[in-house]
């Protein structure tokens, strides 16, 4: 059976989700390289940095360019996740730019 994961940033949690159980997945629990685990961690931190703790409604990227760069890095991580996890995993990506699951 293929395990289904979704790469989707959210504040103050891991960016990986189990599609069937909606469980938040620690990248350290997956059979991926340390480099990819670190890359995911940096990507998660970059998203957390956009959170305005005083007024969450004001959260977000400073510019469209910043948001697009973040989304591009997410797509590259998605591609690498699919490559490293292989056929036993199906990985989807939620694009914040397109506001769509890819």
C-alpha positions in Angstrom: 0.0 0.0 0.0 1.3 3.4 -0.9 1.6 5.9 1.9 0.2 9.4 1.0 1.9 12.5 2.2 1.3 16.2 1.7 4.0 18.9 1.8 2.2 22.0 3.1 3.6 24.7 5.3 1.7 25.7 8.4 2.7 27.8 11.4 4.7 26.2 14.3 4.4 22.6 13.1 6.0 20.2 10.6 5.3 20.8 6.9 4.6 17.2 6.2 1.2 15.6 6.7 -0.2 12.1 6.4 -3.1 12.5 4.0 -5.2 9.6 5.4 -5.0 10.5 9.1 -4.2 14.3 8.8 -1.3 13.5 11.2 1.6 15.9 11.3 4.8 14.1 10.3 8.3 14.8 11.6 10.7 14.6 8.7 13.2 12.8 11.0 10.8 9.8 10.9 11.1 9.4 7.2 13.7 7.4 5.2 15.2 10.5 3.6 18.7 12.1 3.7 19.8 14.3 6.5 20.4 17.0 3.9 16.7 16.9 2.9 15.6 16.8 6.5 17.6 20.0 7.2 16.3 21.6 4.0 12.7 21.0 5.1 13.5 22.4 8.5 14.9 25.6 7.1 11.8 25.9 4.8 9.5 25.4 7.8 11.5 28.0 9.7 11.2 30.5 6.8 7.4 30.1 6.9 7.2 30.5 10.7 9.2 33.7 10.4 6.2 35.2 8.5 3.9 34.7 11.5 3.0 38.0 13.2 2.4 36.8 16.8 0.8 40.1 17.8 -1.7 40.1 14.9 -1.9 36.8 13.0 -4.2 38.4 10.4 -1.2 40.5 9.4 1.0 37.4 8.8 2.6 36.7 5.4 5.5 37.4 3.2 6.9 40.9 2.8 6.7 40.7 -1.0 5.3 38.7 -3.8 8.9 37.9 -4.8 9.5 36.4 -1.3 6.4 34.3 -1.5 7.3 33.1 -5.0 10.8 32.2 -3.9 9.4 30.3 -0.9 7.0 28.4 -3.2 9.8 27.6 -5.6 11.9 26.1 -2.8 8.8 24.1 -1.7 8.5 22.7 -5.2 12.1 21.7 -5.3 11.8 20.0 -1.9 8.7 18.2 -3.2 10.6 16.9 -6.2 13.4 15.7 -4.0 11.0 14.1 -1.5 9.4 12.1 -4.3 12.8 11.1 -5.6 14.1 9.9 -2.2 10.9 8.3 -0.9 10.3 6.3 -4.1 7.3 4.4 -5.2 6.1 3.4 -1.7 5.1 7.0 -1.1 2.8 9.4 -3.0 3.7 13.0 -2.2 1.5 16.0 -3.0 2.4 19.6 -2.6 0.2 22.5 -1.5 1.3 25.7 -3.4 0.7 28.8 -1.4 1.1 30.8 -4.6 -1.5 28.8 -6.5 -3.6 28.1 -3.4 -3.9 24.5 -4.7 -2.8 21.0 -4.0 -0.5 19.7 -6.8 
